[in-house]
């Protein structure tokens, strides 16, 4: 007898739809819907705007603090600002990773799904 009971895997098995879709030649695959196209365009606009805003905030807010880097308070503010801007960019990349599954219309492998393949 084992000490631990085997629990089901948190990652659902691959859907048969995805495995058959990737075996089809590209010319025979179903066309994308308008909703998927508009989601992709909105994603591109929001992601690029987020990248630009993070970069502009680094120049406008943190570059002047770099000049005050010789003083203790300037160094502390600069280091905190850099840490937060790195965190903001990491969050943006994480959201981009999760939203690609929404754009493609596929279920995310780490989110629970019902048997029909719809994300719960």
C-alpha positions in Angstrom: 0.0 0.0 0.0 1.4 3.4 -0.9 1.5 6.3 1.5 0.0 8.8 -0.9 -3.2 8.4 -2.8 -2.7 9.2 -6.5 -4.6 12.3 -7.4 -5.6 13.2 -11.0 -3.3 15.4 -12.9 -4.2 19.2 -12.7 -3.5 19.4 -16.5 -6.4 18.1 -18.5 -5.5 15.7 -21.3 -5.1 17.2 -24.8 -8.4 17.7 -26.6 -9.0 15.5 -29.7 -10.0 18.6 -31.5 -6.6 20.2 -31.1 -4.7 17.1 -32.0 -6.7 16.6 -35.2 -6.5 20.3 -36.1 -2.7 20.4 -35.9 -2.5 17.3 -38.2 -4.5 19.1 -41.0 -2.6 21.0 -43.6 -2.9 24.8 -43.1 -4.9 25.2 -46.3 -7.6 22.8 -44.9 -7.9 24.3 -41.5 -11.1 26.3 -40.6 -10.9 30.1 -41.1 -10.6 32.4 -38.1 -13.7 34.1 -36.9 -14.1 37.9 -36.8 -14.1 37.7 -33.0 -10.7 36.0 -33.0 -9.4 38.6 -35.4 -10.7 41.5 -33.4 -9.3 40.0 -30.2 -5.9 39.6 -31.9 -5.9 43.3 -33.0 -7.0 44.5 -29.6 -4.3 42.4 -28.0 -1.6 43.9 -30.2 -2.7 47.4 -29.4 -3.0 46.9 -25.7 0.3 44.9 -25.4 2.3 47.5 -27.4 0.7 50.4 -25.5 1.6 48.7 -22.2 5.2 48.2 -23.4 5.5 51.9 -24.4 3.9 53.2 -21.2 6.3 51.1 -19.1 9.3 52.4 -21.1 8.1 56.0 -21.0 7.6 55.8 -17.2 11.2 54.6 -16.8 12.5 57.6 -18.8 10.3 60.2 -17.2 10.3 59.0 -13.6 13.4 56.9 -13.1 16.0 58.7 -15.3 16.0 61.8 -13.1 16.3 59.6 -10.0 19.4 58.1 -11.6 21.0 61.5 -11.3 20.3 61.4 -7.5 21.7 57.9 -7.3 24.6 59.3 -5.2 22.3 60.0 -2.3 20.8 57.3 -0.2 17.1 58.3 -0.8 17.7 58.6 -4.5 19.3 55.2 -4.7 16.4 53.7 -2.7 13.7 55.3 -4.9 15.5 54.4 -8.1 16.0 50.7 -7.1 12.3 50.5 -6.0 11.1 52.0 -9.3 13.3 49.7 -11.3 11.9 46.7 -9.4 8.3 47.8 -9.9 8.8 48.4 -13.6 10.3 45.0 -14.0 7.4 43.6 -12.2 5.0 45.5 -14.4 6.6 44.1 -17.5 6.6 40.6 -16.1 2.9 41.0 -15.4 2.3 42.2 -18.9 4.1 39.2 -20.4 2.2 36.9 -18.1 -1.1 38.3 -19.2 0.0 38.1 -22.8 0.7 34.4 -22.4 -2.7 33.8 -20.9 -4.6 35.9 -23.4 -3.1 34.1 -26.4 -5.3 31.1 -25.5 -8.3 33.4 -25.5 -7.5 34.7 -28.9 -6.9 31.3 -30.4 -10.1 29.9 -28.9 -8.3 27.0 -27.2 -8.5 26.0 -23.6 -5.5 26.9 -21.5 -3.7 23.7 -20.3 -3.5 24.9 -16.7 -7.1 26.0 -16.3 -9.9 23.6 -15.4 -12.1 22.5 -18.3 -15.4 20.7 -18.6 -15.6 17.6 -20.8 -16.7 19.7 -23.8 -13.4 21.6 -23.7 -14.9 24.9 -22.6 -12.8 26.7 -19.9 -14.8 26.9 -16.7 
